[in-house]
Amino acid sequence: MSQKNRIEFEKSISRDWSVLFSELWHRSYTTEFEKQFGWSYTDAIIEGENNVVTVYHPPVERYVSLRDFIISKISADDQWLIRIVGELRLKVSALLDWCEKVKKEGLRSMSGQELFQLVSDFSGKLDEIGPSFSLDLSFPFQMENHADVSKYEQSITAAISARREVEKMAPLVNDFSIMIGAEAVKRAGFKDDSLKKYLSLEEIQAIFSGRKADVKIIKQRKNYFLVSRAGLSSERIDDLVARKGWSLKKYQAEAAEEIKGSIACAGKAKGKVKIVLSNLDFGKVETGDVIVSSMTTPDYLPVLKKAVAIITDEGGITCHAAIVSRELKKPCVIGTKIATKVLRDGDLVEVDADKGIVKIIK
């Protein structure tokens, strides 16, 4: 493959996702997106390591090709995205109601056949919703620096408005997928409850059908797993991209006295760093801390209220952290790329969100 045609993958988000949710979300990025809209990423690579899942996309496709595809649709029909996000709101509400109903009724009394059907229904609902969810979240940040942003203001506004309601779906549905995994762990007779996050869709369906799943393979995923178009595997991401002739963009996290990012909410604050990568880290956050995260989601709100400032690796001015920081009037620097790698719990930092700079004091 020539350098010109070489595909480079770049980290887009980091989340605390289960293997099941990672598999279903990968489908929504690729095969399901293509089925519904006729466009697809070359691939979306999802890497799970040490309880954190990182998603990689080719940045040119994510920022340019997908944006141009959406613009072409809106140019032909200015209500195209508005209709999609309007329908998405209704579908997300229905999905969350369905999940809540299942949780209240419980899984214990269900037969294996009923549980198998439940998992099939769950995956089908995510297949239907996932691609529209990606459109809703993608378009506003893709248009932040576009020359014709005003031309598409109606669609951007609709997407941002819907986002406030639909982005809470991911953490809640991920919890639902873990609940399904927990029931599969019980029925399989596994003694390690933590394996509930690491069962695949195929393994869960096998267990609910009365078949066995290999516990050794499942345990290995606690340390590492990869989801790509090649499926679920233990192949290292560097080996995958090398085998495909692709490359992986890596950001160097060298020792530094300051970190730079984009201004989401102006202001200055000083405090101790608390690295928050998932809800498992919420308990360590105290009032007056500076929260440092890959990116925040709606379930972060209680700890964000405690913080004096917010710093993220990811995001643009329409991301969750940016919107919430402006509502809470808390200094916020986003898109640093390396904050969670450079900073450590207990570091004293000064956040100068007037300039987009984080200074490490000690």
C-alpha positions as a Python dict, from the first residue, in 0.01 Angstrom:
ca = {
    (1, 'M'): (0, 0, 0),
    (2, 'S'): (140, 339, -96),
    (3, 'Q'): (181, 615, 162),
    (4, 'K'): (-88, 811, -19),
    (5, 'N'): (-342, 533, 34),
    (6, 'R'): (-226, 443, 384),
    (7, 'I'): (-512, 459, 635),
    (8, 'E'): (-426, 608, 973),
    (9, 'F'): (-639, 534, 1279),
    (10, 'E'): (-676, 782, 1564),
    (11, 'K'): (-827, 751, 1910),
    (12, 'S'): (-1178, 899, 1913),
    (13, 'I'): (-1324, 806, 2253),
    (14, 'S'): (-1247, 606, 2568),
    (15, 'R'): (-1527, 453, 2771),
    (16, 'D'): (-1601, 186, 3032),
    (17, 'W'): (-1784, -56, 2800),
    (18, 'S'): (-1853, -428, 2822),
    (19, 'V'): (-1743, -665, 2546),
    (20, 'L'): (-2107, -718, 2446),
    (21, 'F'): (-2170, -344, 2414),
    (22, 'S'): (-1841, -299, 2227),
    (23, 'E'): (-1941, -563, 1972),
    (24, 'L'): (-2286, -411, 1919),
    (25, 'W'): (-2147, -59, 1894),
    (26, 'H'): (-1887, -170, 1639),
    (27, 'R'): (-2170, -302, 1421),
    (28, 'S'): (-2347, 32, 1443),
    (29, 'Y'): (-2033, 212, 1322),
    (30, 'T'): (-1976, -23, 1029),
    (31, 'T'): (-2217, -281, 886),
    (32, 'E'): (-2540, -136, 1028),
    (33, 'F'): (-2443, 219, 930),
    (34, 'E'): (-2382, 99, 577),
    (35, 'K'): (-2716, -87, 565),
    (36, 'Q'): (-2914, 218, 678),
    (37, 'F'): (-2730, 505, 512),
    (38, 'G'): (-2507, 359, 240),
    (39, 'W'): (-2182, 486, 394),
    (40, 'S'): (-1935, 316, 626),
    (41, 'Y'): (-1598, 355, 792),
    (42, 'T'): (-1316, 140, 656),
    (43, 'D'): (-1323, 0, 1009),
    (44, 'A'): (-1369, 106, 1368),
    (45, 'I'): (-1120, -61, 1599),
    (46, 'I'): (-1227, -108, 1961),
    (47, 'E'): (-951, -195, 2206),
    (48, 'G'): (-1020, -309, 2562),
    (49, 'E'): (-737, -295, 2811),
    (50, 'N'): (-730, -267, 3191),
    (51, 'N'): (-1102, -193, 3221),
    (52, 'V'): (-1099, 90, 2965),
    (53, 'V'): (-1228, 60, 2609),
    (54, 'T'): (-1079, 288, 2344),
    (55, 'V'): (-1236, 339, 2001),
    (56, 'Y'): (-1020, 428, 1700),
    (57, 'H'): (-1147, 570, 1370),
    (58, 'P'): (-966, 690, 1056),
    (59, 'P'): (-975, 1067, 1125),
    (60, 'V'): (-1012, 1170, 760),
    (61, 'E'): (-1321, 951, 732),
    (62, 'R'): (-1454, 1060, 1070),
    (63, 'Y'): (-1405, 1434, 1021),
    (64, 'V'): (-1422, 1482, 644),
    (65, 'S'): (-1578, 1189, 459),
    (66, 'L'): (-1869, 1137, 698),
    (67, 'R'): (-1929, 1511, 725),
    (68, 'D'): (-1933, 1546, 345),
    (69, 'F'): (-2173, 1251, 322),
    (70, 'I'): (-2411, 1416, 569),
    (71, 'I'): (-2385, 1752, 391),
    (72, 'S'): (-2469, 1586, 58),
    (73, 'K'): (-2785, 1441, 213),
    (74, 'I'): (-2888, 1774, 368),
    (75, 'S'): (-2815, 1959, 43),
    (76, 'A'): (-3058, 1728, -136),
    (77, 'D'): (-3314, 1742, 145),
    (78, 'D'): (-3273, 2008, 416),
    (79, 'Q'): (-3497, 1809, 654),
    (80, 'W'): (-3300, 1482, 623),
    (81, 'L'): (-3103, 1502, 949),
    (82, 'I'): (-3383, 1680, 1133),
    (83, 'R'): (-3616, 1385, 1063),
    (84, 'I'): (-3350, 1133, 1167),
    (85, 'V'): (-3278, 1297, 1503),
    (86, 'G'): (-3649, 1350, 1567),
    (87, 'E'): (-3713, 978, 1518),
    (88, 'L'): (-3402, 900, 1721),
    (89, 'R'): (-3540, 1080, 2025),
    (90, 'L'): (-3851, 861, 2019),
    (91, 'K'): (-3654, 539, 1966),
    (92, 'V'): (-3408, 614, 2246),
    (93, 'S'): (-3694, 693, 2485),
    (94, 'A'): (-3865, 365, 2391),
    (95, 'L'): (-3540, 169, 2432),
    (96, 'L'): (-3473, 312, 2778),
    (97, 'D'): (-3831, 241, 2884),
    (98, 'W'): (-3793, -118, 2760),
    (99, 'C'): (-3465, -162, 2948),
    (100, 'E'): (-3618, -23, 3267),
    (101, 'K'): (-3918, -256, 3236),
    (102, 'V'): (-3690, -560, 3192),
    (103, 'K'): (-3477, -453, 3492),
    (104, 'K'): (-3785, -423, 3714),
    (105, 'E'): (-3917, -762, 3611),
    (106, 'G'): (-3574, -920, 3651),
    (107, 'L'): (-3401, -1194, 3457),
    (108, 'R'): (-3395, -1468, 3719),
    (109, 'S'): (-3740, -1607, 3639),
    (110, 'M'): (-3682, -1616, 3262),
    (111, 'S'): (-3615, -1940, 3082),
    (112, 'G'): (-3303, -1982, 2871),
    (113, 'Q'): (-3511, -1948, 2556),
    (114, 'E'): (-3669, -1625, 2685),
    (115, 'L'): (-3326, -1486, 2769),
    (116, 'F'): (-3194, -1579, 2425),
    (117, 'Q'): (-3484, -1386, 2269),
    (118, 'L'): (-3421, -1095, 2504),
    (119, 'V'): (-3060, -1070, 2388),
    (120, 'S'): (-3171, -1090, 2025),
    (121, 'D'): (-3423, -809, 2083),
    (122, 'F'): (-3162, -600, 2263),
    (123, 'S'): (-2905, -632, 1984),
    (124, 'G'): (-3172, -562, 1723),
    (125, 'K'): (-3278, -241, 1896),
    (126, 'L'): (-2916, -118, 1912),
    (127, 'D'): (-2863, -210, 1547),
    (128, 'E'): (-3160, 9, 1459),
    (129, 'I'): (-3066, 306, 1679),
    (130, 'G'): (-2684, 306, 1674),
    (131, 'P'): (-2620, 457, 1329),
    (132, 'S'): (-2860, 748, 1388),
    (133, 'F'): (-2704, 801, 1731),
    (134, 'S'): (-2362, 833, 1564),
    (135, 'L'): (-2496, 1088, 1315),
    (136, 'D'): (-2650, 1293, 1593),
    (137, 'L'): (-2327, 1310, 1793),
    (138, 'S'): (-2091, 1346, 1496),
    (139, 'F'): (-2234, 1627, 1285),
    (140, 'P'): (-2220, 1920, 1532),
    (141, 'F'): (-1851, 1871, 1619),
    (142, 'Q'): (-1763, 1800, 1255),
    (143, 'M'): (-1907, 2139, 1160),
    (144, 'E'): (-1739, 2345, 1433),
    (145, 'N'): (-1476, 2492, 1198),
    (146, 'H'): (-1655, 2451, 866),
    (147, 'A'): (-1674, 2756, 641),
    (148, 'D'): (-2044, 2701, 565),
    (149, 'V'): (-2155, 2629, 920),
    (150, 'S'): (-2433, 2891, 905),
    (151, 'K'): (-2580, 2722, 597),
    (152, 'Y'): (-2653, 2408, 799),
    (153, 'E'): (-2744, 2577, 1126),
    (154, 'Q'): (-3095, 2428, 1137),
    (155, 'S'): (-2964, 2070, 1118),
    (156, 'I'): (-2682, 2139, 1365),
    (157, 'T'): (-2923, 2292, 1615),
    (158, 'A'): (-3158, 1994, 1585),
    (159, 'A'): (-2871, 1751, 1642),
    (160, 'I'): (-2741, 1939, 1948),
    (161, 'S'): (-3090, 1962, 2093),
    (162, 'A'): (-3149, 1589, 2048),
    (163, 'R'): (-2807, 1508, 2186),
    (164, 'R'): (-2900, 1637, 2530),
    (165, 'E'): (-3166, 1366, 2552),
    (166, 'V'): (-3012, 1076, 2363),
    (167, 'E'): (-2649, 1076, 2483),
    (168, 'K'): (-2757, 936, 2820),
    (169, 'M'): (-2842, 617, 2632),
    (170, 'A'): (-2489, 478, 2611),
    (171, 'P'): (-2402, 445, 2984),
    (172, 'L'): (-2750, 317, 3073),
    (173, 'V'): (-2756, 62, 2791),
    (174, 'N'): (-2400, -45, 2873),
    (175, 'D'): (-2518, -116, 3229),
    (176, 'F'): (-2803, -319, 3080),
    (177, 'S'): (-2555, -524, 2875),
    (178, 'I'): (-2356, -593, 3193),
    (179, 'M'): (-2675, -707, 3365),
    (180, 'I'): (-2730, -956, 3083),
    (181, 'G'): (-2369, -1072, 3120),
    (182, 'A'): (-2418, -1117, 3496),
    (183, 'E'): (-2713, -1349, 3437),
    (184, 'A'): (-2510, -1548, 3183),
    (185, 'V'): (-2225, -1582, 3435),
    (186, 'K'): (-2467, -1722, 3695),
    (187, 'R'): (-2625, -1969, 3453),
    (188, 'A'): (-2284, -2083, 3331),
    (189, 'G'): (-2174, -2146, 3690),
    (190, 'F'): (-1869, -1918, 3668),
    (191, 'K'): (-1736, -1820, 4011),
    (192, 'D'): (-1582, -1489, 3899),
    (193, 'D'): (-1862, -1230, 3886),
    (194, 'S'): (-1633, -975, 3714),
    (195, 'L'): (-1652, -1187, 3397),
    (196, 'K'): (-1998, -1036, 3336),
    (197, 'K'): (-1829, -755, 3140),
    (198, 'Y'): (-1623, -983, 2919),
    (199, 'L'): (-1865, -1228, 2759),
    (200, 'S'): (-1929, -1193, 2387),
    (201, 'L'): (-2270, -1192, 2222),
    (202, 'E'): (-2205, -1541, 2087),
    (203, 'E'): (-2102, -1674, 2431),
    (204, 'I'): (-2405, -1523, 2604),
    (205, 'Q'): (-2637, -1672, 2345),
    (206, 'A'): (-2463, -2009, 2380),
    (207, 'I'): (-2503, -2010, 2759),
    (208, 'F'): (-2873, -1918, 2738),
    (209, 'S'): (-2914, -2199, 2485),
    (210, 'G'): (-2765, -2448, 2731),
    (211, 'R'): (-2425, -2473, 2567),
    (212, 'K'): (-2085, -2410, 2726),
    (213, 'A'): (-1851, -2115, 2689),
    (214, 'D'): (-1474, -2128, 2740),
    (215, 'V'): (-1409, -1951, 3072),
    (216, 'K'): (-1033, -1933, 3006),
    (217, 'I'): (-1083, -1724, 2692),
    (218, 'I'): (-1330, -1498, 2873),
    (219, 'K'): (-1084, -1442, 3160),
    (220, 'Q'): (-812, -1339, 2912),
    (221, 'R'): (-1032, -1051, 2795),
    (222, 'K'): (-1009, -891, 3140),
    (223, 'N'): (-656, -793, 3036),
    (224, 'Y'): (-706, -732, 2665),
    (225, 'F'): (-945, -769, 2372),
    (226, 'L'): (-994, -621, 2027),
    (227, 'V'): (-1307, -574, 1815),
    (228, 'S'): (-1272, -498, 1444),
    (229, 'R'): (-1427, -608, 1117),
    (230, 'A'): (-1228, -928, 1171),
    (231, 'G'): (-1440, -992, 1481),
    (232, 'L'): (-1356, -1028, 1850),
    (233, 'S'): (-997, -1137, 1914),
    (234, 'S'): (-692, -1105, 2139),
    (235, 'E'): (-476, -965, 1857),
    (236, 'R'): (-283, -655, 1962),
    (237, 'I'): (-391, -338, 1784),
    (238, 'D'): (-36, -265, 1660),
    (239, 'D'): (-25, -609, 1499),
    (240, 'L'): (-366, -562, 1336),
    (241, 'V'): (-286, -226, 1175),
    (242, 'A'): (56, -355, 1060),
    (243, 'R'): (-103, -664, 906),
    (244, 'K'): (-359, -449, 724),
    (245, 'G'): (-99, -198, 603),
    (246, 'W'): (-261, 73, 816),
    (247, 'S'): (-103, 293, 1084),
    (248, 'L'): (-198, 414, 1428),
    (249, 'K'): (-161, 775, 1537),
    (250, 'K'): (-13, 794, 1884),
    (251, 'Y'): (20, 1098, 2103),
    (252, 'Q'): (338, 1120, 2306),
    (253, 'A'): (273, 1177, 2674),
    (254, 'E'): (610, 1310, 2779),
    (255, 'A'): (679, 1487, 3107),
    (256, 'A'): (564, 1847, 3077),
    (257, 'E'): (501, 2154, 3289),
    (258, 'E'): (189, 2250, 3097),
    (259, 'I'): (-75, 2097, 2871),
    (260, 'K'): (-263, 2281, 2596),
    (261, 'G'): (-616, 2231, 2470),
    (262, 'S'): (-924, 2417, 2349),
    (263, 'I'): (-1132, 2654, 2560),
    (264, 'A'): (-1475, 2513, 2643),
    (265, 'C'): (-1559, 2746, 2932),
    (266, 'A'): (-1334, 3035, 3030),
    (267, 'G'): (-1207, 3096, 3379),
    (268, 'K'): (-927, 2997, 3616),
    (269, 'A'): (-909, 2745, 3898),
    (270, 'K'): (-655, 2554, 4102),
    (271, 'G'): (-695, 2209, 4255),
    (272, 'K'): (-582, 1850, 4289),
    (273, 'V'): (-621, 1619, 3992),
    (274, 'K'): (-854, 1320, 4001),
    (275, 'I'): (-836, 1094, 3694),
    (276, 'V'): (-1189, 971, 3614),
    (277, 'L'): (-1209, 711, 3338),
    (278, 'S'): (-1538, 549, 3439),
    (279, 'N'): (-1802, 550, 3713),
    (280, 'L'): (-1572, 323, 3912),
    (281, 'D'): (-1361, 637, 3979),
    (282, 'F'): (-1648, 856, 4102),
    (283, 'G'): (-1593, 768, 4467),
    (284, 'K'): (-1249, 929, 4484),
    (285, 'V'): (-1368, 1273, 4368),
    (286, 'E'): (-1393, 1535, 4643),
    (287, 'T'): (-1527, 1889, 4636),
    (288, 'G'): (-1263, 2121, 4491),
    (289, 'D'): (-1087, 1860, 4275),
    (290, 'V'): (-997, 1905, 3909),
    (291, 'I'): (-1155, 1624, 3709),
    (292, 'V'): (-937, 1487, 3428),
    (293, 'S'): (-1111, 1245, 3192),
    (294, 'S'): (-1097, 1112, 2839),
    (295, 'M'): (-1447, 1252, 2794),
    (296, 'T'): (-1749, 1292, 3018),
    (297, 'T'): (-2098, 1148, 2974),
    (298, 'P'): (-2430, 1234, 3144),
    (299, 'D'): (-2368, 996, 3435),
    (300, 'Y'): (-2066, 1211, 3531),
    (301, 'L'): (-2286, 1506, 3635),
    (302, 'P'): (-2279, 1446, 4016),
    (303, 'V'): (-1897, 1447, 4025),
    (304, 'L'): (-1867, 1735, 3778),
    (305, 'K'): (-2067, 1946, 4023),
    (306, 'K'): (-1797, 1879, 4286),
    (307, 'A'): (-1512, 1985, 4058),
    (308, 'V'): (-1356, 2331, 4035),
    (309, 'A'): (-1246, 2262, 3678),
    (310, 'I'): (-1266, 2000, 3404),
    (311, 'I'): (-996, 1877, 3163),
    (312, 'T'): (-1050, 1621, 2885),
    (313, 'D'): (-849, 1439, 2621),
    (314, 'E'): (-1128, 1450, 2365),
    (315, 'G'): (-1408, 1668, 2239),
    (316, 'G'): (-1508, 1991, 2070),
    (317, 'I'): (-1720, 2287, 2179),
    (318, 'T'): (-2042, 2085, 2141),
    (319, 'C'): (-1925, 1786, 2349),
    (320, 'H'): (-2083, 1693, 2681),
    (321, 'A'): (-1801, 1833, 2897),
    (322, 'A'): (-1810, 2165, 2710),
    (323, 'I'): (-2187, 2206, 2739),
    (324, 'V'): (-2203, 2105, 3106),
    (325, 'S'): (-1904, 2320, 3206),
    (326, 'R'): (-2073, 2626, 3057),
    (327, 'E'): (-2396, 2544, 3241),
    (328, 'L'): (-2208, 2496, 3569),
    (329, 'K'): (-1978, 2793, 3494),
    (330, 'K'): (-1666, 2587, 3561),
    (331, 'P'): (-1335, 2639, 3377),
    (332, 'C'): (-1293, 2367, 3117),
    (333, 'V'): (-1012, 2278, 2875),
    (334, 'I'): (-1097, 2009, 2619),
    (335, 'G'): (-918, 1822, 2340),
    (336, 'T'): (-579, 1804, 2515),
    (337, 'K'): (-517, 1455, 2369),
    (338, 'I'): (-278, 1359, 2652),
    (339, 'A'): (-412, 1491, 2985),
    (340, 'T'): (-506, 1150, 3126),
    (341, 'K'): (-160, 1018, 3039),
    (342, 'V'): (48, 1310, 3167),
    (343, 'L'): (-143, 1392, 3486),
    (344, 'R'): (-178, 1171, 3793),
    (345, 'D'): (-411, 1164, 4092),
    (346, 'G'): (-300, 1421, 4348),
    (347, 'D'): (-112, 1648, 4105),
    (348, 'L'): (-172, 2014, 4185),
    (349, 'V'): (-265, 2204, 3870),
    (350, 'E'): (-374, 2549, 3766),
    (351, 'V'): (-636, 2551, 3493),
    (352, 'D'): (-625, 2868, 3284),
    (353, 'A'): (-923, 2817, 3058),
    (354, 'D'): (-894, 3176, 2936),
    (355, 'K'): (-592, 3058, 2738),
    (356, 'G'): (-660, 2682, 2714),
    (357, 'I'): (-358, 2596, 2929),
    (358, 'V'): (-317, 2361, 3225),
    (359, 'K'): (-5, 2427, 3437),
    (360, 'I'): (134, 2154, 3658),
    (361, 'I'): (241, 2311, 3988),
    (362, 'K'): (358, 1991, 4159),
}
